[in-house]
Amino acid sequence: MDAVEATKKLFALIESRETGAAAELLSDDFTFSGPVPDPINSAAWLGLHDRLNDAFSDFSFNLRDAQQVGDAVQVTLQLSGTHSSELDLSALDMPNVPTTGKSFELPPESTTVTIEGEKITSIRVAAVEGGGVMGILSQLGVEPPPE
């Protein structure tokens, strides 16, 4: 499987709630960085997506424009979903968000997926206003906790 196929497969597996299979595509030292205070490992990243899938029955990355550039794949992600169940934010030290029934669609986020050998070693999402979990909360009408 080439790098673009591996990238598409990873995001498709997460959308399909198959995070166990998705984990097999990630290296042991995988990191996710971007709309998080500090880089997180694969368990934390996949756990976050388990919680997003639980809360948003139609959660989607809306992946497009996948292109290989050297040892990386550049993609555009535009997360969307409908808030159909309580959103568990305990891993972020935030209170859970009761079901609102509202939909969200984040702005497009430029994302770099780095691959070494057969494994994805990192995902970096460029900062964009209104992106990430805080963007989702804003669109749901939830005030983020004070910093």
Secondary structure, DSSP 8 states (H G I E B T S, - for coil): --HHHHHHHHHHHHHTT-HHHHHTTEEEEEEEESSSSS-B-HHHHHHHHHHHHHHBTT-B---EEEEEETTEEEEEE--EEEB-S-B--GGGT---B-----EEE---EEEEEEEETTEEEEEEE---TT-HHHHHHHHHT------
